[in-house]
Amino acid sequence: QVQFVESGGGLVQPGGSLRLSCVASGNIFKIFVMGWYRQAPGKQRELVAHITPSGTTNYAESVKGRFTISRDNAKNMVDLQMNSLKSEDTALYYCNPVPRPANWGQANWGQGTQVTVSS
């Protein structure tokens, strides 16, 4: 079973930067399109960025130009560099495949890493 461990979140002022990291267990990481998702209080989880195994990226309009996703297939890692952070970026951030395999449930989400943007 593939599992994910996210890190790098924290409290940052508006306009600041953070770099999130995600490490995946298992040997099938490199075949997945990997994404960073986020869930703000009272809202549904949303996909903010994803990257193919070969490195093609795609971003939600709300983060385009501010966030950069990258991956290291040899290390089973996917990172999210977040710049020019806004209060509306406050959320719990997770990594997971895009799309998620149909038979995956709640157990395949990691604990997430909290990002709080506040002055």
C-alpha positions in Angstrom: 0.0 0.0 0.0 1.4 3.4 -1.0 1.6 5.9 1.7 2.5 9.6 1.7 4.2 11.8 4.3 3.8 15.6 3.8 6.0 18.2 5.5 7.1 21.8 5.3 3.9 23.7 6.4 3.8 26.5 8.9 2.7 30.0 9.7 3.8 32.7 7.3 2.8 36.3 6.6 1.0 37.3 3.5 3.5 37.6 0.7 5.8 35.0 2.2 7.0 31.7 0.9 7.0 28.1 2.0 8.2 24.9 0.4 6.2 21.7 1.0 7.6 18.2 0.5 6.0 14.8 0.1 7.7 11.5 0.3 5.9 8.3 -1.0 6.5 4.8 0.0 6.4 1.9 -2.5 7.9 1.3 -5.9 5.1 2.6 -8.1 5.5 6.3 -7.4 7.2 7.0 -10.7 4.2 5.9 -12.8 1.8 8.3 -11.1 0.8 11.8 -12.1 1.3 13.4 -8.7 -0.7 16.3 -7.3 -0.9 18.6 -4.4 -4.3 19.1 -3.0 -5.6 21.4 -0.2 -8.6 21.6 2.0 -9.6 24.7 3.8 -12.0 24.6 6.8 -15.5 24.2 5.6 -14.5 23.6 2.0 -14.0 20.6 -0.2 -10.5 19.3 -1.0 -9.2 20.8 -4.2 -6.4 20.0 -6.6 -3.9 22.9 -6.9 -1.1 21.5 -9.0 0.0 18.3 -10.6 3.0 16.9 -12.5 3.4 14.0 -14.8 6.2 11.4 -14.5 8.1 13.2 -17.2 7.7 16.6 -15.6 4.8 18.3 -17.4 3.0 20.6 -14.9 -0.5 22.1 -14.5 -1.9 24.5 -12.0 -5.2 25.8 -10.7 -5.9 29.3 -11.8 -5.8 30.5 -8.2 -2.1 29.5 -7.8 -0.8 29.9 -11.3 2.4 32.1 -11.3 2.9 31.7 -7.6 3.3 28.0 -7.0 5.7 25.6 -8.6 5.4 21.8 -8.4 8.5 19.5 -9.0 9.3 15.9 -8.4 12.3 13.6 -8.0 11.4 10.1 -9.1 14.6 8.6 -7.8 13.7 9.8 -4.3 9.9 9.3 -4.5 9.4 12.9 -3.7 7.2 15.7 -4.9 7.6 19.3 -3.8 5.5 22.5 -3.9 7.2 25.8 -3.8 4.7 28.5 -2.8 5.5 32.1 -3.2 3.5 35.3 -2.7 1.2 33.5 -0.3 -2.3 34.9 0.4 -4.6 34.4 3.3 -6.8 32.3 1.0 -4.0 29.8 0.6 -4.5 28.8 4.3 -5.4 25.1 4.2 -4.2 21.6 5.0 -2.1 20.4 2.1 -1.8 16.8 0.9 -0.1 15.0 -2.0 -1.7 12.1 -3.8 -2.0 10.7 -7.4 -4.1 12.4 -10.0 -6.6 10.8 -10.4 -6.6 8.7 -7.3 -7.0 5.0 -8.0 -10.6 4.0 -7.8 -10.0 1.5 -5.0 -8.2 4.0 -2.8 -9.9 5.2 0.3 -9.3 7.6 3.2 -6.3 5.5 4.4 -4.3 6.5 1.3 -4.3 10.1 2.2 -1.4 11.3 4.4 -1.7 13.4 7.5 -1.2 16.6 5.4 0.8 19.6 6.4 -0.9 22.8 7.6 -0.2 26.1 5.9 -1.5 29.2 7.6 -1.1 32.6 6.0 -1.8 35.4 8.5 -0.3 38.6 9.7 
